[in-house]
Amino acid sequence: MEALLAEADFFAKMRPEPLPLINHKDDFRALDRLIEFGYPRVAPVLPYMLEWIQDCNWPVAHRLAPFLASIGRPILAEIRRVF
């Protein structure tokens, strides 16, 4: 029985956690999770993340911008597509 529980736990950890989305300008919980996931895991939501740096007065923009910049060349295509 213990072996089955250990195996189930192993497979549960392999299942990718859904990506959170930033819901408001102070949503640091979602932002921190996205940063924790890192690139390339957040690639599907990059266009959405770019929307949150449109206003540099939003608190999430101050932490999100450096993260997006750290992605480097892979983000250029998304920047061109969004802007």
SVG drawing of the C-alpha trace seen along z (x, -y; Angstrom):
<svg xmlns="http://www.w3.org/2000/svg" viewBox="-8 -55 27 57">
<polyline fill="none" stroke="black" stroke-width="0.4" points="0.0,0.0 2.8,-2.4 4.4,-1.8 1.2,-2.7 0.9,-5.9 4.5,-6.8 3.9,-6.2 0.7,-8.3 2.6,-11.1 5.3,-10.9 2.9,-11.2 1.0,-14.0 4.2,-16.0 4.8,-15.4 1.5,-16.9 2.1,-20.6 0.5,-23.1 -1.8,-25.5 -0.3,-28.9 -1.8,-31.7 -2.8,-34.9 -2.3,-38.3 -5.8,-39.6 -5.2,-43.1 -2.3,-45.6 -1.4,-44.3 -1.6,-40.6 1.9,-39.7 0.8,-36.2 0.2,-35.3 3.2,-37.3 5.5,-35.5 4.2,-32.1 4.8,-33.1 8.4,-34.2 8.9,-31.0 7.8,-28.9 10.2,-30.9 10.8,-30.8 10.0,-28.7 7.1,-27.5 5.4,-30.9 5.8,-31.2 2.0,-30.6 1.1,-33.7 3.8,-36.1 1.5,-38.3 -0.8,-38.6 2.1,-39.4 3.3,-42.1 0.0,-43.9 0.8,-44.4 3.9,-46.5 1.9,-49.0 1.6,-51.3 4.8,-51.6 2.8,-53.0 1.1,-49.6 2.9,-47.8 3.3,-44.5 5.0,-46.2 8.0,-47.1 8.7,-43.3 7.4,-42.0 9.6,-44.2 12.9,-42.8 11.7,-39.3 10.5,-39.8 13.8,-41.5 15.7,-38.5 14.1,-36.2 16.2,-37.9 15.9,-37.2 13.0,-34.7 10.6,-37.5 11.3,-39.7 8.8,-38.0 6.1,-38.5 7.0,-42.2 6.7,-42.7 3.4,-40.9 1.9,-42.8 3.3,-46.2"/>
</svg>
